[in-house]
Amino acid sequence: MTRIALDCIHIGMVAATPIVDAEGNLIAAAGADLTSEHVRQLRAVGASTVDVAMVDVFFEPSGEQEPPPPHAVAQRLAAHHVARLFQGSDTRNPLIHELKRLCIARRARQLLEAL
Amino acid sequence: MALVSKRALLEKAQLPTLPPIYSQLVAAINNPQGSVSAISEVISSDPALSARLLHIANSAMFQFRGQVSTISAAVRLVGTQQIRDLSLATLLMTLFDGINPVLVSMESFWRHSLACGIAARALAAHRREANVEKFFVAGLLHDLGKLVLYMNPPDQELLMLLQDPARVLPMYLIERRRMGFDHAELGAALLGAWELPAVLQEAVARHHAPDGARDYPVVAATVHVADIIANSMELGSSGEHMLPPLAQHAWTRIGLPIILLETILQQVENQFDATAELLGPP
């Protein structure tokens, strides 16, 4: 879990803890994928930071000078997200394997469009 | 284990009944002396259904855009079986009210059902099935048994097990362990009580175990795969956190090449919003 500034939130990051407003109303549950609507609500209630999980997906130490390009980040986030969805499936099955590949591509496309 | 019977659960639940217009429509369609005008007359007695069917007949779902101005034209052009199935889909979308939103978001539930129906119809169209709307309705209905469970849960512990975000088993396995049957069988029992066709009953009953389907194995296998596709696309949710497992022979039974999967996902994506707008609650 890492606390990061609201301005640095990327769509698709995962809330590490429940996010509530000053009155205790739930904005995002722990484990929720953060959306542009979440970010809008967080701005509206004056939040400045959010505790997120999976930051390693973005900032994995690689020794690279340049940050990874957006499509690579989207692809890795998408793969992580879809892996959870397929965790009970036999991905050696050709149909499931292809479905998983298509879902990762679709999710990565959605993430890039949302950025 | 808390075993209850399907019959007891159905009897105890305050279940909605199908509007009488549906049975009147089925009777008019099945009447050997019936006519298009008699069928149209039944549909026309329900202005909301008439408007919705005209909207659907003129939509991108069919190739008659803007040309269908009367119910009788819709019946002639779309076909009586498809009109019957589309009427059922339209009537069903407004039937289940009053379920605690903490248990399930009805909007999300119907979005998942709709995605499954559209995926089933796309698979059936690639198989060149004659009545693809039958597959659509089977997909739309596949998880109806979950609504019965939510309306009248047999015990609170089952609800908590189903709601647990950390659970790793699909809902139907938890239900079987807890009750001795699952939402698929419960949904089929409800369709039986509504006297809906046997093909829909078996497709719903077997959507998690299509290899055991006896009379309509292709429809059952199609809804089974469509459910997996709908879950993978995350268009709504009926409560699953992960994909249901693929039955061993389902894809072979459907008989389509895997390379078509990309086209099918694209078709679901393209048709989803328009179909939701056509069939969604008024």
HADDOCK unambig.tbl for C-alpha pairs under 7 A between the chains (distance, minus, plus):
assign (segid A and resid 85 and name CA) (segid B and resid 241 and name CA) 6.63 0.50 0.50
assign (segid A and resid 85 and name CA) (segid B and resid 242 and name CA) 4.35 0.50 0.50
assign (segid A and resid 85 and name CA) (segid B and resid 243 and name CA) 6.12 0.50 0.50
assign (segid A and resid 86 and name CA) (segid B and resid 242 and name CA) 6.00 0.50 0.50
assign (segid A and resid 86 and name CA) (segid B and resid 243 and name CA) 5.92 0.50 0.50
assign (segid A and resid 87 and name CA) (segid B and resid 242 and name CA) 6.95 0.50 0.50
assign (segid A and resid 88 and name CA) (segid B and resid 242 and name CA) 6.82 0.50 0.50
assign (segid A and resid 88 and name CA) (segid B and resid 243 and name CA) 6.85 0.50 0.50
assign (segid A and resid 88 and name CA) (segid B and resid 245 and name CA) 6.88 0.50 0.50
assign (segid A and resid 89 and name CA) (segid B and resid 243 and name CA) 6.76 0.50 0.50
assign (segid A and resid 89 and name CA) (segid B and resid 245 and name CA) 5.63 0.50 0.50
assign (segid A and resid 95 and name CA) (segid B and resid 258 and name CA) 6.19 0.50 0.50
assign (segid A and resid 102 and name CA) (segid B and resid 262 and name CA) 6.84 0.50 0.50
assign (segid A and resid 103 and name CA) (segid B and resid 232 and name CA) 6.77 0.50 0.50
assign (segid A and resid 103 and name CA) (segid B and resid 233 and name CA) 6.75 0.50 0.50
